[in-house]
Amino acid sequence: MAVPKRKTTTARRNTRRSACYRLEVPAMAKCEQCGAIKRPHRICESCGYYNGVQRIKVKESA
C-alpha cells in the first residue's frame, strides 16, 4: 500500500477539493417571441414558442 512521505498541507488539500465544487451559471437566451429570458434550445415557459412555432399552449394567469 502506498504511504505518503509528507503530510499534505491544508491549503493544498482544500485547493484540490474546491476544484469540483465550482458552480457554473447556466447559459440564458432571450425569447424571440415574447422577450422573456429562457434557456437556449428549450421551449419558452412564458409563451410556449420554440424556433418561431408554438409548441405548447400556455395557460395565462389571471
C-alpha positions as CSV (number, residue, x, y, z in Angstrom):
1,M,0.0,0.0,0.0
2,A,1.3,3.5,-0.9
3,V,2.1,5.7,2.0
4,P,2.7,9.5,1.6
5,K,6.2,10.7,2.6
6,R,5.0,14.0,3.9
7,K,1.8,15.4,5.4
8,T,-0.5,17.2,2.8
9,T,-0.9,20.8,3.9
10,T,-4.4,22.1,4.5
11,A,-4.0,24.7,1.7
12,R,-3.1,22.1,-0.8
13,R,-5.9,19.7,0.3
14,N,-8.5,22.5,0.2
15,T,-7.4,23.7,-3.2
16,R,-7.8,20.2,-4.6
17,R,-11.2,19.8,-3.1
18,S,-12.5,23.2,-4.2
19,A,-12.0,22.3,-7.9
20,C,-15.0,20.0,-8.1
21,Y,-17.4,22.5,-6.4
22,R,-17.3,25.3,-8.9
23,L,-20.8,26.4,-9.9
24,E,-21.4,27.5,-13.4
25,V,-24.2,29.9,-14.3
26,P,-26.4,28.3,-17.0
27,A,-26.5,30.0,-20.4
28,M,-29.5,32.2,-20.9
29,A,-31.1,33.5,-24.1
30,K,-33.8,35.9,-25.0
31,C,-37.1,34.5,-26.4
32,E,-37.7,35.8,-29.9
33,Q,-41.5,35.9,-29.5
34,C,-42.1,37.5,-26.1
35,G,-38.6,38.6,-25.0
36,A,-38.5,36.6,-21.8
37,I,-35.3,35.1,-20.5
38,K,-35.1,31.3,-21.2
39,R,-32.6,28.5,-21.6
40,P,-31.3,28.1,-25.1
41,H,-32.7,25.2,-27.2
42,R,-35.8,24.9,-24.9
43,I,-39.4,25.9,-25.2
44,C,-40.2,29.3,-23.7
45,E,-42.1,28.8,-20.5
46,S,-43.9,32.1,-20.7
47,C,-45.3,31.9,-24.3
48,G,-44.7,28.2,-25.4
49,Y,-42.8,29.1,-28.6
50,Y,-39.7,27.3,-29.9
51,N,-38.0,28.2,-33.2
52,G,-40.8,30.5,-34.2
53,V,-43.5,27.8,-33.8
54,Q,-45.9,27.5,-30.9
55,R,-45.2,24.0,-29.5
56,I,-47.3,24.1,-26.3
57,K,-50.3,26.1,-25.2
58,V,-49.6,28.1,-22.0
59,K,-52.3,28.9,-19.5
60,E,-52.4,32.6,-18.8
61,S,-52.5,33.5,-15.2
62,A,-55.4,35.9,-14.4
